[in-house]
Amino acid sequence: MGQFLSNCSIDSLNVAAQVLKDGSLVAFPTETVYGLGADANNELAVARIYEVKGRPADHPLIVHIADIKYLEQWISEIPEYAIELARAFWPGPMTLILKRSAMAKDFITGNQDTVGIRIPNNSLALGLLEAFHKIGGAGIAAPSANRFGQVSPTTAAAVSEEIGDYLAETDFVLDGGQSEVGLESTIIDCTSVAPSILRPGAITDLMIEDVTKFKVSENIDKDLSGLEIRVSGSLENHYAPKAKVILDQIPIAGSGFIALENIPTPTGVIRLAAPKSVEEFARVLYESMREGDHQNLATIFIEQPMGEGLAVAIRDRLSRSARGR
């Protein structure tokens, strides 16, 4: 079990940065979900991420950096529209897939010639990244801090529950409260003449089109494992609790239920969440699924939010979670 740091002072961030430099793992909050971080240049440390998560070895990781000035170390080329996206939405819940430099090794990229990069919009994450850069670190590789295919953690307690038994004494967990967005970052392929969304998130197609003036193509609700570029969260079965997830059907007595506040709870059904908005729906979704598992519910019924924007990302995650593990 790793050590918990809930009083995240500058000193403790410096300690956590040194832990990463020494080859151990640090779970840390971002605005999307909690990440499980390792020194992105340390092959043995990165291998431990895969071991702790039970993650397939060809599944690429996202490299987190603190500032755009560190980007050029990791990439070999960047189109103008990707620079515009970086300026518009970083720090923020957006990952750019770009042609990699020699620094981005196969053990990060899943043997692909591309690398995913992001700057998180969370003060603790940025503080950790800055402290890491100061002692010579180039970037922190970090997928979500959960066992592979399961529900991403949005609190430090959920990290402990998910992977605590797999962490070593030298690993750290930084407690920064609940993640604000609650869904993983938008992943945008920037290796072609126009951007395309490989995983939807809080940075939506309309936001991307507004900045780049390109029409954005999307690969939503598909099994992307056959795509030329493999990215995090792209497998058909993903984001799944232990309970069976059933979408857009009337819930039966004794089952869990997640729906917007204006949708009533049928008699005998256990209401797990009644968010007032799509944003709140995204923020509480994973914790609500976890709560269903805590209550040993066999089934969780979820009424999906309709519409564009963040609702698209919610429906993407739910379509995968409904397919189970």
Residue frames as qw, qx, qy, qz and C-alpha x, y, z in Angstrom:
[[0.000, 0.888, 0.459, 0.000, 0.00, 0.00, 0.00],
 [0.417, 0.467, -0.022, 0.779, 1.44, 3.38, -1.01],
 [0.253, -0.349, -0.451, 0.781, 1.73, 6.37, 1.32],
 [0.079, 0.821, 0.529, 0.200, -1.11, 8.91, 1.39],
 [0.280, -0.108, -0.105, 0.948, -0.40, 12.64, 1.18],
 [0.023, 0.773, 0.623, 0.117, -3.52, 14.69, 1.88],
 [0.183, -0.897, -0.029, 0.402, -1.71, 17.83, 3.06],
 [0.754, 0.393, 0.267, 0.454, -0.28, 18.62, -0.36],
 [0.193, -0.900, 0.100, 0.378, 2.18, 21.41, 0.47],
 [0.457, 0.792, -0.397, -0.075, 5.07, 22.49, -1.76],
 [0.244, -0.545, 0.795, -0.107, 7.31, 20.26, 0.36],
 [0.702, 0.068, 0.687, -0.176, 5.12, 17.21, -0.17],
 [0.721, 0.673, 0.051, -0.158, 4.95, 17.88, -3.93],
 [0.191, 0.769, -0.611, -0.006, 8.76, 18.06, -3.98],
 [0.479, -0.286, 0.814, -0.158, 8.87, 14.72, -2.12],
 [0.779, 0.377, 0.454, -0.210, 6.39, 13.20, -4.62],
 [0.537, 0.791, -0.257, -0.138, 8.44, 14.52, -7.56],
 [0.048, -0.627, 0.776, -0.049, 11.58, 12.89, -6.12],
 [0.684, 0.001, 0.694, -0.225, 9.63, 9.64, -5.63],
 [0.763, 0.611, 0.133, -0.165, 8.88, 9.70, -9.38],
 [0.310, 0.807, -0.502, -0.017, 12.51, 10.49, -10.23],
 [0.313, -0.457, 0.818, -0.157, 13.60, 7.55, -8.05],
 [0.268, 0.110, -0.885, -0.366, 11.43, 5.21, -10.12],
 [0.116, 0.308, 0.865, -0.378, 8.34, 4.80, -7.93],
 [0.034, -0.532, -0.660, -0.529, 4.71, 5.61, -8.77],
 [0.055, 0.217, 0.399, -0.889, 2.58, 8.58, -7.69],
 [0.038, 0.619, 0.745, 0.246, -1.21, 8.65, -8.05],
 [0.119, -0.242, -0.147, 0.952, -2.36, 12.24, -8.38],
 [0.338, 0.679, 0.564, -0.327, -5.54, 14.24, -9.04],
 [0.143, 0.052, 0.420, 0.895, -6.34, 15.94, -12.32],
 [0.413, 0.167, 0.133, -0.885, -9.48, 17.80, -13.33],
 [0.645, 0.094, -0.566, -0.504, -10.64, 14.73, -15.29],
 [0.920, -0.329, -0.193, -0.091, -9.87, 11.66, -13.12],
 [0.518, -0.721, 0.448, 0.104, -6.97, 10.55, -10.90],
 [0.700, 0.582, -0.413, -0.023, -3.86, 9.42, -12.79],
 [0.877, -0.391, 0.195, 0.202, -1.23, 6.82, -11.91],
 [0.333, 0.909, -0.249, -0.006, 2.05, 8.49, -12.75],
 [0.845, -0.246, 0.213, 0.424, 5.60, 7.37, -13.49],
 [0.135, -0.669, 0.396, 0.615, 8.68, 9.06, -14.94],
 [0.771, 0.566, 0.118, -0.267, 7.92, 8.90, -18.67],
 [0.417, 0.713, -0.563, -0.027, 11.63, 8.27, -19.42],
 [0.266, -0.411, 0.834, -0.254, 11.98, 5.36, -16.99],
 [0.583, 0.078, -0.682, -0.435, 11.09, 2.06, -18.66],
 [0.327, -0.099, -0.892, 0.297, 11.06, 0.03, -15.44],
 [0.159, 0.220, 0.482, -0.833, 8.83, 2.56, -13.66],
 [0.534, 0.194, -0.261, -0.780, 6.43, 2.65, -16.63],
 [0.479, 0.027, -0.863, -0.160, 6.36, -1.16, -16.65],
 [0.072, -0.174, -0.802, 0.567, 5.08, -1.00, -13.06],
 [0.438, 0.197, 0.076, -0.874, 2.10, 1.11, -14.22],
 [0.622, 0.131, -0.601, -0.484, 1.13, -1.72, -16.55],
 [0.374, -0.012, -0.894, 0.247, 1.66, -4.26, -13.77],
 [0.111, 0.165, 0.588, -0.784, -0.40, -2.35, -11.17],
 [0.524, 0.262, -0.018, -0.810, -3.23, -1.72, -13.64],
 [0.602, 0.145, 0.785, 0.033, -3.15, -5.14, -15.33],
 [0.426, 0.754, -0.016, -0.500, -3.00, -3.17, -18.59],
 [0.878, 0.360, 0.230, 0.216, -2.15, -4.66, -22.03],
 [0.572, -0.419, 0.222, 0.670, 1.44, -3.83, -22.95],
 [0.342, 0.270, 0.489, 0.756, 0.53, -2.37, -26.36],
 [0.089, -0.868, -0.479, -0.097, -1.89, 0.15, -24.83],
 [0.414, 0.438, -0.130, 0.787, -0.22, 3.60, -25.03],
 [0.370, -0.608, -0.467, 0.525, 0.08, 6.07, -22.16],
 [0.139, 0.918, 0.176, 0.327, -0.50, 9.83, -22.07],
 [0.569, -0.002, -0.261, 0.780, 2.48, 12.03, -21.15],
 [0.199, -0.924, -0.327, 0.007, 1.63, 14.95, -18.84],
 [0.510, 0.197, -0.102, 0.831, 3.72, 18.13, -18.94],
 [0.209, -0.624, -0.452, 0.602, 3.45, 21.43, -17.04],
 [0.119, 0.750, -0.053, -0.648, 3.84, 23.91, -19.89],
 [0.760, 0.636, 0.098, -0.087, 3.72, 24.14, -23.69],
 [0.133, 0.839, -0.524, -0.055, 7.46, 24.90, -23.70],
 [0.466, -0.358, 0.809, -0.025, 8.11, 21.24, -22.79],
 [0.821, 0.392, 0.265, -0.318, 6.09, 19.96, -25.76],
 [0.544, 0.719, -0.398, -0.169, 8.87, 20.07, -28.37],
 [0.225, -0.494, 0.836, -0.085, 10.94, 17.49, -26.44],
 [0.581, 0.076, 0.773, -0.244, 8.26, 14.88, -27.05],
 [0.672, 0.606, 0.393, -0.161, 7.15, 15.52, -30.63],
 [0.534, -0.080, 0.486, 0.687, 8.76, 15.69, -34.07],
 [0.011, 0.220, 0.423, 0.879, 6.12, 17.75, -35.87],
 [0.087, 0.519, 0.670, -0.523, 2.97, 19.69, -35.04],
 [0.186, 0.561, 0.551, 0.588, 0.37, 21.17, -37.40],
 [0.008, -0.284, 0.093, -0.954, -0.72, 24.77, -36.95],
 [0.596, -0.458, -0.315, -0.579, -4.23, 23.76, -35.85],
 [0.770, -0.309, -0.503, 0.243, -2.74, 21.67, -33.00],
 [0.343, 0.063, -0.291, 0.891, -0.81, 24.73, -31.77],
 [0.320, -0.365, -0.143, -0.863, -4.10, 26.66, -31.84],
 [0.754, -0.414, -0.458, -0.226, -5.81, 23.92, -29.80],
 [0.660, -0.148, -0.467, 0.570, -2.98, 23.85, -27.26],
 [0.114, 0.173, -0.158, 0.965, -3.16, 27.63, -26.82],
 [0.482, -0.370, -0.258, -0.751, -6.96, 27.54, -26.49],
 [0.829, -0.359, -0.255, -0.345, -7.48, 24.57, -24.18],
 [0.776, -0.086, -0.447, 0.436, -4.30, 23.89, -22.18],
 [0.069, -0.098, 0.956, -0.267, -4.16, 23.53, -19.25],
 [0.661, 0.093, 0.089, -0.740, -7.34, 21.50, -19.69],
 [0.729, -0.012, 0.660, -0.181, -9.06, 18.16, -20.36],
 [0.723, 0.653, -0.098, -0.203, -7.57, 17.62, -23.82],
 [0.661, -0.355, 0.566, 0.343, -4.94, 15.16, -25.07],
 [0.512, 0.728, -0.273, -0.366, -3.26, 15.74, -28.45],
 [0.879, -0.015, 0.417, 0.229, -1.93, 12.81, -30.47],
 [0.262, 0.892, -0.292, -0.224, 1.16, 13.96, -32.37],
 [0.836, 0.391, -0.328, 0.200, 4.12, 12.46, -34.23],
 [0.739, -0.649, 0.016, 0.179, 6.63, 11.45, -31.59],
 [0.178, 0.836, -0.511, 0.085, 10.26, 12.49, -31.13],
 [0.613, 0.259, -0.720, 0.198, 13.08, 10.10, -30.20],
 [0.144, -0.304, 0.637, -0.694, 12.35, 10.84, -26.52],
 [0.762, -0.024, 0.217, -0.610, 8.93, 9.15, -26.71],
 [0.025, -0.325, 0.939, 0.109, 9.99, 5.53, -26.55],
 [0.483, -0.105, -0.763, -0.416, 8.02, 2.44, -27.55],
 [0.297, -0.266, -0.839, 0.369, 7.22, 1.64, -23.91],
 [0.149, 0.354, 0.321, -0.866, 5.17, 4.87, -23.76],
 [0.409, 0.329, -0.283, -0.803, 3.63, 4.80, -27.23],
 [0.809, 0.147, 0.515, -0.243, 2.71, 1.11, -27.49],
 [0.553, -0.066, 0.639, 0.531, 5.23, 0.78, -30.38],
 [0.393, 0.804, 0.430, 0.115, 3.43, 3.48, -32.38],
 [0.487, 0.209, 0.069, 0.845, 5.03, 6.51, -34.04],
 [0.202, -0.694, -0.180, -0.667, 2.67, 8.86, -32.19],
 [0.330, -0.137, -0.679, 0.641, 2.50, 10.10, -28.62],
 [0.266, -0.784, -0.480, -0.291, -0.36, 11.55, -26.55],
 [0.339, 0.074, -0.347, 0.871, 0.42, 14.75, -24.61],
 [0.256, -0.790, -0.447, -0.332, -1.63, 16.85, -22.20],
 [0.150, 0.247, -0.432, 0.854, -1.33, 19.66, -19.64],
 [0.312, -0.549, -0.775, 0.042, -3.84, 19.04, -16.84],
 [0.129, -0.604, -0.020, -0.786, -5.86, 21.89, -15.33],
 [0.750, -0.589, -0.300, -0.015, -5.37, 21.02, -11.67],
 [0.075, -0.904, 0.343, -0.246, -3.17, 22.98, -9.29],
 [0.731, -0.469, 0.494, -0.004, -1.79, 19.88, -7.54],
 [0.874, 0.298, 0.305, 0.233, -1.04, 18.12, -10.82],
 [0.427, 0.837, -0.075, 0.335, 0.67, 21.23, -12.21],
 [0.359, -0.828, 0.396, -0.172, 2.61, 21.71, -8.95],
 [0.854, -0.216, 0.459, 0.112, 3.81, 18.10, -9.11],
 [0.764, 0.537, 0.205, 0.294, 4.77, 18.46, -12.78],
 [0.150, 0.925, -0.210, 0.278, 6.67, 21.71, -12.16],
 [0.569, -0.666, 0.478, -0.067, 8.54, 20.14, -9.22],
 [0.891, 0.064, 0.413, 0.177, 9.35, 17.15, -11.45],
 [0.585, 0.752, 0.040, 0.301, 10.59, 19.36, -14.29],
 [0.154, -0.923, 0.308, -0.172, 12.82, 21.27, -11.82],
 [0.605, -0.509, 0.610, 0.049, 14.73, 18.10, -10.89],
 [0.028, -0.416, 0.773, 0.478, 15.25, 17.10, -14.52],
 [0.472, 0.314, 0.818, -0.097, 12.03, 15.22, -15.30],
 [0.008, 0.047, -0.535, -0.843, 10.67, 15.59, -18.83],
 [0.581, -0.156, -0.290, -0.744, 7.11, 14.36, -18.29],
 [0.404, -0.107, 0.802, -0.427, 4.88, 12.09, -16.24],
 [0.379, -0.052, -0.790, -0.480, 3.25, 9.15, -18.00],
 [0.255, 0.064, 0.708, -0.656, -0.15, 8.58, -16.42],
 [0.344, -0.319, -0.735, -0.490, -3.23, 6.56, -17.32],
 [0.585, -0.551, -0.022, -0.595, -6.21, 6.53, -14.93],
 [0.031, -0.429, 0.804, -0.411, -5.37, 5.08, -11.50],
 [0.809, -0.047, 0.314, -0.494, -7.59, 1.99, -11.65],
 [0.554, -0.074, 0.809, 0.184, -7.39, -1.64, -12.70],
 [0.038, 0.157, -0.620, -0.768, -7.64, -1.97, -16.47],
 [0.233, -0.304, -0.777, -0.499, -11.15, -1.75, -17.94],
 [0.284, -0.574, -0.708, 0.296, -12.77, -0.76, -14.65],
 [0.039, -0.935, -0.320, -0.149, -14.27, 2.51, -13.44],
 [0.433, 0.469, -0.228, 0.735, -11.83, 5.44, -13.32],
 [0.442, -0.538, -0.526, 0.489, -11.27, 6.94, -9.84],
 [0.090, 0.759, 0.156, 0.626, -12.31, 10.54, -9.17],
 [0.481, -0.814, 0.188, -0.266, -11.22, 10.58, -5.50],
 [0.121, 0.578, -0.779, 0.210, -8.11, 9.43, -3.63],
 [0.621, -0.146, 0.653, -0.408, -10.26, 6.94, -1.68],
 [0.875, 0.400, 0.092, -0.257, -11.32, 5.35, -4.97],
 [0.449, 0.668, -0.590, 0.065, -7.64, 5.09, -6.00],
 [0.245, -0.426, 0.796, -0.353, -6.88, 3.27, -2.75],
 [0.780, 0.111, 0.464, -0.405, -9.85, 0.96, -3.25],
 [0.794, 0.562, -0.128, -0.193, -8.88, 0.20, -6.86],
 [0.734, 0.496, -0.386, 0.256, -5.11, -0.28, -6.68],
 [0.381, -0.783, 0.384, -0.308, -4.03, 0.12, -3.04],
 [0.906, -0.250, 0.340, -0.005, -3.21, -3.58, -2.75],
 [0.840, 0.414, 0.116, 0.331, -0.92, -3.34, -5.79],
 [0.155, 0.907, -0.216, 0.327, 1.10, -0.29, -4.68],
 [0.728, 0.039, -0.456, 0.510, 4.49, -0.54, -2.96],
 [0.469, -0.694, -0.314, 0.447, 5.55, 1.21, 0.26],
 [0.374, -0.262, 0.188, 0.870, 7.61, 3.63, -1.83],
 [0.067, 0.477, 0.584, 0.653, 4.62, 4.73, -3.95],
 [0.025, 0.226, 0.381, -0.896, 2.54, 7.80, -3.11],
 [0.038, 0.649, 0.700, 0.296, -1.12, 8.83, -3.44],
 [0.064, 0.002, -0.128, 0.990, -1.79, 12.59, -3.49],
 [0.017, 0.622, 0.772, -0.132, -5.26, 13.46, -2.19],
 [0.058, -0.023, 0.124, 0.990, -6.69, 16.51, -3.95],
 [0.460, 0.320, 0.411, -0.719, -10.40, 15.95, -3.34],
 [0.661, 0.438, 0.607, -0.052, -12.89, 15.11, -6.07],
 [0.331, 0.016, 0.531, 0.780, -12.01, 15.60, -9.75],
 [0.251, 0.410, 0.148, -0.864, -13.99, 18.48, -11.25],
 [0.478, 0.275, -0.496, -0.671, -14.85, 17.08, -14.69],
 [0.711, -0.103, 0.590, -0.369, -15.15, 13.39, -13.79],
 [0.893, 0.396, 0.212, 0.001, -14.60, 12.02, -17.31],
 [0.691, -0.204, 0.345, 0.601, -11.30, 11.36, -19.07],
 [0.014, -0.591, 0.221, 0.776, -9.81, 13.93, -21.45],
 [0.715, 0.654, 0.084, -0.233, -10.87, 14.43, -25.06],
 [0.589, -0.301, 0.562, 0.498, -8.28, 12.70, -27.26],
 [0.508, 0.798, 0.025, -0.322, -7.67, 14.44, -30.60],
 [0.790, 0.082, 0.389, 0.467, -5.68, 12.93, -33.45],
 [0.109, 0.919, -0.099, -0.366, -3.50, 15.74, -34.84],
 [0.515, -0.304, 0.653, 0.466, -1.48, 13.66, -37.31],
 [0.432, 0.485, 0.660, 0.378, -3.66, 14.42, -40.38],
 [0.165, 0.353, 0.230, 0.892, -4.63, 17.55, -42.28],
 [0.440, -0.522, -0.077, -0.727, -7.65, 18.03, -39.97],
 [0.197, -0.285, 0.781, -0.520, -8.28, 17.02, -36.34],
 [0.669, -0.224, -0.576, -0.412, -10.38, 13.99, -35.45],
 [0.526, -0.496, 0.438, -0.534, -11.73, 12.95, -32.05],
 [0.494, 0.160, -0.855, -0.001, -10.60, 9.52, -30.91],
 [0.340, -0.413, -0.780, 0.325, -12.22, 9.80, -27.47],
 [0.126, -0.738, -0.254, -0.612, -14.86, 12.43, -26.63],
 [0.456, -0.318, -0.537, 0.635, -14.62, 14.51, -23.48],
 [0.088, -0.779, -0.381, 0.491, -15.26, 17.97, -22.07],
 [0.016, 0.510, -0.371, -0.776, -13.53, 19.65, -25.05],
 [0.658, 0.428, 0.579, -0.221, -16.24, 19.08, -27.63],
 [0.561, 0.320, 0.544, 0.536, -16.30, 18.92, -31.42],
 [0.137, 0.914, 0.309, 0.225, -17.93, 22.36, -31.63],
 [0.398, -0.866, 0.161, 0.257, -15.22, 23.88, -29.41],
 [0.625, -0.212, 0.525, 0.537, -12.51, 22.31, -31.59],
 [0.433, 0.579, 0.529, 0.444, -14.19, 23.47, -34.81],
 [0.065, -0.981, -0.181, 0.016, -14.56, 26.99, -33.42],
 [0.439, -0.743, 0.337, 0.377, -10.80, 27.23, -32.77],
 [0.502, -0.213, 0.668, 0.507, -9.43, 25.38, -35.80],
 [0.483, 0.507, -0.130, -0.702, -12.15, 26.17, -38.42],
 [0.225, 0.193, -0.906, -0.301, -11.89, 22.51, -39.49],
 [0.826, -0.173, -0.158, -0.513, -14.82, 20.12, -39.60],
 [0.232, -0.454, 0.822, -0.254, -14.04, 17.50, -36.95],
 [0.732, -0.007, -0.607, -0.310, -14.62, 13.82, -37.57],
 [0.517, -0.455, 0.543, -0.481, -15.51, 11.60, -34.63],
 [0.525, 0.088, -0.842, -0.084, -15.05, 7.94, -33.85],
 [0.427, -0.283, 0.459, -0.726, -17.75, 7.67, -31.21],
 [0.795, -0.038, 0.422, -0.434, -19.25, 4.47, -29.75],
 [0.828, 0.426, -0.350, -0.105, -17.03, 2.18, -31.79],
 [0.867, -0.358, 0.201, 0.282, -14.45, -0.42, -30.96],
 [0.274, 0.920, -0.269, -0.082, -11.37, 1.56, -31.92],
 [0.693, -0.460, 0.520, 0.196, -8.92, -1.29, -31.33],
 [0.748, 0.312, 0.464, 0.357, -8.65, -1.75, -35.09],
 [0.220, 0.975, 0.020, -0.040, -7.86, 1.88, -35.79],
 [0.665, 0.534, -0.265, 0.449, -4.43, 2.89, -37.03],
 [0.078, 0.490, -0.491, 0.716, -3.80, 4.81, -33.80],
 [0.589, -0.441, -0.669, 0.100, -4.49, 3.05, -30.48],
 [0.063, -0.522, 0.262, -0.809, -5.42, 5.34, -27.59],
 [0.027, 0.017, 0.808, -0.588, -6.51, 5.03, -23.97],
 [0.409, 0.312, 0.553, -0.656, -10.10, 4.00, -23.32],
 [0.425, 0.363, -0.437, -0.705, -10.70, 2.90, -26.91],
 [0.073, 0.000, -0.993, -0.088, -11.60, -0.72, -26.31],
 [0.435, -0.363, -0.548, -0.615, -15.23, -1.75, -26.67],
 [0.688, -0.568, -0.451, 0.008, -15.51, -3.04, -23.09],
 [0.386, 0.240, -0.331, 0.827, -14.34, -0.37, -20.66],
 [0.198, -0.301, 0.214, -0.908, -15.33, 1.88, -17.73],
 [0.670, -0.284, -0.571, -0.380, -17.33, -1.00, -16.22],
 [0.452, -0.473, 0.529, -0.540, -18.39, -1.52, -12.59],
 [0.135, -0.078, 0.984, -0.087, -18.95, -5.01, -11.19],
 [0.485, 0.446, 0.570, -0.491, -22.72, -4.49, -11.56],
 [0.384, 0.370, 0.683, 0.499, -24.33, -5.00, -14.94],
 [0.073, 0.403, 0.043, -0.911, -25.12, -1.62, -16.56],
 [0.286, 0.524, 0.766, 0.237, -28.41, -1.32, -18.48],
 [0.082, -0.157, 0.096, 0.979, -29.14, 1.85, -20.44],
 [0.342, 0.063, -0.211, -0.914, -32.40, 3.71, -21.06],
 [0.483, -0.286, -0.783, -0.268, -34.79, 1.10, -19.68],
 [0.554, -0.633, 0.007, -0.541, -37.25, 1.29, -16.79],
 [0.130, 0.411, -0.820, 0.376, -35.37, 0.08, -13.69],
 [0.710, -0.327, -0.590, -0.202, -36.64, -2.88, -11.69],
 [0.599, -0.745, 0.102, -0.274, -37.04, -3.00, -7.90],
 [0.855, -0.420, 0.200, 0.228, -33.80, -3.68, -6.03],
 [0.709, 0.345, 0.150, 0.596, -31.61, -2.25, -8.79],
 [0.306, -0.494, -0.057, 0.812, -29.60, 0.97, -8.80],
 [0.361, 0.790, 0.449, 0.211, -30.63, 4.02, -10.82],
 [0.322, -0.400, 0.096, 0.853, -28.70, 7.02, -12.17],
 [0.260, 0.653, 0.558, 0.441, -30.59, 9.74, -14.05],
 [0.081, 0.356, -0.029, 0.931, -31.00, 13.50, -14.22],
 [0.081, 0.091, 0.625, -0.771, -32.88, 15.02, -11.30],
 [0.516, 0.140, -0.025, -0.845, -36.10, 15.58, -13.27],
 [0.641, 0.040, -0.701, -0.310, -36.54, 11.82, -13.88],
 [0.664, -0.488, 0.270, -0.498, -38.40, 10.21, -10.94],
 [0.015, 0.331, -0.935, 0.124, -37.26, 7.09, -9.12],
 [0.694, -0.183, -0.537, -0.444, -39.61, 4.09, -9.53],
 [0.729, -0.530, 0.216, -0.375, -40.79, 2.35, -6.35],
 [0.944, -0.242, 0.213, 0.074, -38.27, 0.00, -4.79],
 [0.733, 0.518, -0.067, 0.435, -35.37, 1.29, -6.89],
 [0.600, -0.589, -0.070, 0.537, -32.17, 2.56, -5.23],
 [0.341, 0.927, 0.028, 0.151, -31.31, 6.04, -6.48],
 [0.788, -0.162, -0.008, 0.593, -27.53, 6.33, -6.77],
 [0.252, -0.239, 0.089, 0.934, -27.44, 9.85, -8.25],
 [0.246, 0.798, 0.550, 0.018, -29.81, 12.60, -9.38],
 [0.401, -0.174, 0.126, 0.891, -27.53, 15.20, -11.00],
 [0.217, 0.757, 0.333, -0.519, -29.05, 18.59, -11.85],
 [0.373, 0.801, -0.265, -0.385, -27.03, 19.12, -15.04],
 [0.902, 0.380, -0.182, 0.091, -25.00, 17.25, -17.66],
 [0.254, 0.679, -0.537, 0.431, -21.82, 18.64, -16.07],
 [0.517, -0.442, 0.563, -0.469, -22.82, 17.25, -12.67],
 [0.969, 0.124, 0.057, -0.206, -23.80, 13.95, -14.35],
 [0.705, 0.525, -0.403, 0.255, -20.23, 13.60, -15.68],
 [0.028, -0.633, 0.569, -0.524, -18.70, 14.59, -12.34],
 [0.592, -0.308, 0.565, -0.486, -20.65, 12.05, -10.24],
 [0.844, 0.231, -0.320, -0.363, -21.05, 9.18, -12.75],
 [0.599, 0.302, -0.717, 0.190, -18.07, 7.03, -11.78],
 [0.089, -0.225, 0.701, -0.670, -18.50, 7.53, -8.03],
 [0.711, 0.006, 0.167, -0.683, -22.19, 6.62, -8.38],
 [0.825, 0.228, -0.489, -0.168, -21.30, 3.40, -10.21],
 [0.330, 0.310, -0.763, 0.462, -18.81, 2.65, -7.45],
 [0.410, -0.170, 0.486, -0.753, -21.53, 3.23, -4.84],
 [0.856, 0.087, -0.179, -0.477, -23.68, 0.65, -6.63],
 [0.698, 0.249, -0.651, 0.164, -20.83, -1.85, -6.24],
 [0.008, -0.297, 0.665, -0.685, -20.44, -0.91, -2.55],
 [0.636, -0.038, 0.327, -0.698, -24.12, -1.80, -2.11],
 [0.306, -0.092, 0.940, 0.119, -23.54, -5.10, -3.95],
 [0.627, 0.486, 0.187, -0.579, -26.17, -4.27, -6.54],
 [0.669, 0.111, 0.677, 0.287, -26.41, -6.76, -9.40],
 [0.374, 0.568, 0.518, 0.519, -27.73, -4.19, -11.86],
 [0.093, -0.535, -0.141, 0.828, -27.49, -0.42, -12.35],
 [0.386, 0.696, 0.550, 0.255, -29.95, 1.23, -14.74],
 [0.252, -0.425, 0.051, 0.868, -28.79, 4.52, -16.24],
 [0.396, 0.821, 0.411, -0.019, -30.93, 7.01, -18.17],
 [0.584, 0.014, 0.197, 0.788, -28.46, 8.66, -20.53],
 [0.076, 0.725, 0.129, -0.672, -28.46, 12.44, -21.02],
 [0.623, 0.582, 0.445, 0.275, -29.35, 13.42, -24.57],
 [0.117, 0.985, -0.016, -0.130, -27.91, 16.23, -26.67],
 [0.668, 0.603, -0.238, 0.365, -24.49, 17.40, -27.80],
 [0.085, -0.795, 0.427, -0.423, -21.34, 18.49, -25.99],
 [0.166, -0.427, 0.816, -0.351, -20.40, 16.68, -22.80],
 [0.814, 0.058, 0.349, -0.461, -23.46, 14.41, -23.14],
 [0.782, 0.485, -0.371, -0.126, -21.72, 12.76, -26.13],
 [0.231, 0.500, -0.769, 0.325, -18.76, 11.84, -23.90],
 [0.530, -0.190, 0.618, -0.549, -21.07, 10.49, -21.18],
 [0.888, 0.254, 0.088, -0.373, -22.88, 8.30, -23.71],
 [0.585, 0.553, -0.591, 0.042, -19.53, 7.07, -25.09],
 [0.047, -0.389, 0.818, -0.422, -18.41, 5.90, -21.62],
 [0.656, -0.011, 0.503, -0.562, -21.79, 4.37, -20.83],
 [0.843, 0.368, -0.224, -0.323, -22.01, 2.43, -24.09],
 [0.475, 0.448, -0.732, 0.193, -18.68, 0.80, -23.21],
 [0.228, -0.262, 0.747, -0.567, -19.57, 0.17, -19.54],
 [0.787, 0.096, 0.196, -0.578, -22.85, -1.45, -20.61],
 [0.782, 0.367, -0.486, -0.131, -20.86, -4.05, -22.55],
 [0.877, -0.476, 0.057, -0.014, -19.30, -5.14, -19.27],
 [0.307, -0.730, 0.580, 0.189, -15.79, -6.34, -18.61]]
